[in-house]
Amino acid sequence: MVERGFITVIGCNKCGKCDNVCPKRAIERIDGITRISHEKCDLCMGCVEIFPNKALKLLE
């Protein structure tokens, strides 16, 4: 079961736009794969709002 309020990466096209959008540095790219550090994320939603292809999504 996934907890409510987690942001997940869906359909990342590796554009790199997420590199500097998170004020908490919760978005990490490891070997070209984007991951969200849930320990750092404060759910400000800035990352979710910036991507038109909905690569990042809030799980409800």
C-alpha positions as CSV (number, residue, x, y, z in Angstrom):
1,M,0.0,0.0,0.0
2,V,1.3,3.5,-1.0
3,E,0.8,6.3,1.5
4,R,-1.2,9.3,0.4
5,G,0.8,12.3,-0.6
6,F,3.8,10.7,-2.3
7,I,5.0,12.2,-5.6
8,T,6.0,9.6,-8.2
9,V,7.8,9.7,-11.5
10,I,5.7,8.6,-14.5
11,G,6.9,8.9,-18.0
12,C,10.1,10.9,-17.4
13,N,11.7,11.8,-20.8
14,K,15.0,12.9,-19.1
15,C,14.6,16.6,-20.2
16,G,16.4,17.8,-17.1
17,K,13.8,20.5,-16.2
18,C,13.5,19.1,-12.7
19,D,17.2,19.6,-11.8
20,N,16.7,23.0,-10.1
21,V,12.9,23.2,-9.5
22,C,12.8,21.7,-6.0
23,P,13.7,24.1,-3.2
24,K,14.3,21.1,-0.9
25,R,16.5,19.2,-3.5
26,A,14.1,16.2,-3.2
27,I,14.4,15.4,-6.9
28,E,17.4,13.3,-7.7
29,R,18.7,11.9,-11.0
30,I,20.8,8.8,-10.6
31,D,22.2,7.3,-13.7
32,G,19.7,9.3,-15.7
33,I,16.7,8.1,-13.7
34,T,14.7,10.7,-11.8
35,R,13.7,9.8,-8.3
36,I,11.9,11.6,-5.5
37,S,13.4,11.6,-2.0
38,H,10.3,11.4,0.1
39,E,12.3,12.2,3.2
40,K,13.2,15.6,1.7
41,C,9.9,16.4,-0.1
42,D,7.5,18.8,1.6
43,L,4.8,18.4,-1.1
44,C,5.0,22.0,-2.3
45,M,3.8,20.7,-5.7
46,G,6.2,22.9,-7.7
47,C,7.6,20.0,-9.6
48,V,4.1,18.6,-10.4
49,E,2.9,21.9,-11.8
50,I,5.9,22.6,-14.0
51,F,5.7,19.5,-16.2
52,P,3.1,19.6,-19.0
53,N,3.5,15.9,-19.8
54,K,2.6,15.0,-16.2
55,A,5.9,13.2,-15.6
56,L,5.5,13.8,-11.9
57,K,2.3,13.0,-10.2
58,L,0.9,13.2,-6.7
59,L,-0.5,9.8,-5.6
60,E,-3.7,10.1,-3.7
